[in-house]
Amino acid sequence: NFERYFEAEKIKTVNQVDYPLLDNYITQRINEDGIAPKTANMEIDLLKRLFDFGVKHRYLMENPAKELKRKKIIKKEARYFTQEEIDILF
């Protein structure tokens, strides 16, 4: 997904990546690809760690993903089988 997006944006080097680009990437993944907030949070966490690695090894001066905010996850109430569904299973 990263590769597809960055190619479409014509990103050739890591120095071209900035916060707005990453924020747009996450927004596109949610709105167009339909990913869940939990999946978006995993990608945000991955981007932060990836760019932390780049900073640590001096590929970058600072992490462009550090300001990305995790998405709020709305927990759904658990769904239980109805008596009819239980009868069918047995």
Secondary structure, 3 states (H helix, E strand, C coil): CHHHHHHHCCCCCHHHCCHHHHHHHHHHHHHCCCCCHHHHHHHHHHHHHHHHHHHHCCCCCCCCCCCCCCCCCCCCCCCCCCHHHHHHHC
